[in-house]
Amino acid sequence: MGYLEDLRSEDVRPRLEAVYYKAEAGRCLNGVTHDLNNYLGTILAYADILSLDVEDEDAKRSINEIIESVRRCTKLANKLNGLARPEKANVSLVDLDTLVQGICELRAYDFRVAGVTLRMNLSSGASLIVDAPKLEMALVSLLSNALENAARGDAEPVTEVSVAAEEDGGVLTVWDSGPPAAESDWDAMFEPFYSTWNGAHVGLGLHVVRQIAAYHDGSVSYHPRCGVRLWLPRANSLMPG
């Protein structure tokens, strides 16, 4: 595949329809996660009350497991709600390790179902001024791309997400064990409507990543050894004057 030049063609139409269906489902997420948080809050409140009245140690452990599970569900729902919220600037000092861990937890189920091992190399200590929702969306796109590519690779597919601190910024890399991209695609893969896939793909995922990198005065590149490398500068135009 290459550039999708005619968006009216029979080949492209199913891909655009798939994107449309997912976009419509995304419109429902804000309302669903709001209600879900209310229900989870009710469960958490009653579990806390029960824990005060129970003396049996096994029962206490069970209730504590419920409380911890509810808190983790609330965390995932809030992260999902942040991604689905209508776009607006949300610039702040962000710990990249925490941001990456949250998005990886959000996508963990998809990786388990696909049989792809998701690894994280964190503990970088990198904190930068970024637009968190935009950077999270970039990581979602990178993980989706890596998941699909890893799944068509060897018998034990792996995707690895790493964060590293540099003197002038931070680096986020997403590598997978799937087939490496041909050298002729290394630059073109970040162009709009360029795809090496068949099926429901319109070639916008990596292009969005490049736009988000540019928004942060950063850059994105690909090399088979490290995968996709997203560099973000420590000083950028998003910082308050």
C-alpha positions, 0 to 999 in steps of 0.5 A: 500500500501507499498513499490513499489518493482517492477517498471515494474508492471502494478500497478506502470506503470501508476504512473510513466507515470503520473510523466513523463507527469508532468516532461515534462510539467515542461520543458516548464515552464521557457520559458512560464514564461519568455514570460509571464513576458514580456507581463505583463511588457508591460501591467504594463507600459501602465497602468502606463502611463494611470494613469498619464492622467486619472483624474476621480477617479473611472477610477484611482481606476480601473487602480490601480487595474490593476497595482496591479493585474499585479504585483501579477501575476509577483510575482507568475510567478517569483516564478514559474520560480524559481521552474522550473529553472534547479537545482543549488545551491542558498544559501542565508539568507532567511526569512522563513515567506516570503518563505512560503507565496510565495509558499502558494500563488503559490498553493492557486488555487489548494486548492480553487478548492479542497475546502480545506482551507489553513491557514498560521501561520507566523510572526515568524521572523525566518531567516536562511541560506538555499538553497531557491529553494530546501526548496521551493520544499520541501514545495511544496511536503508537501503541495501536500501531505497535500492537497490530505490527507485533501480532503479525510477527513471531510466536512470542510478540512483544511491544516495549515502551520506554521513557528516558530523560535527556538534558534538553528534554525527554524521549518516549520510544515504542518498539515492537517485535513485528516485521520492521518497516522498509527503509522507503517507509521510514519517513513516508509513514508519518505522512497523512493517508499513507498506509502499509496495511490492508483493512480498516486503516486510513493512514492517519495514526502516525501522522497525528503523532507527528502533529502532536510532536510538532505542537510540542516543538518536538520530533518523531522518527522511526528506526528498526532498532528502537521503533518510533522515537518521540522527542520532546524538548524541555523548553517549548512554546507551550510554557508560560511566558 
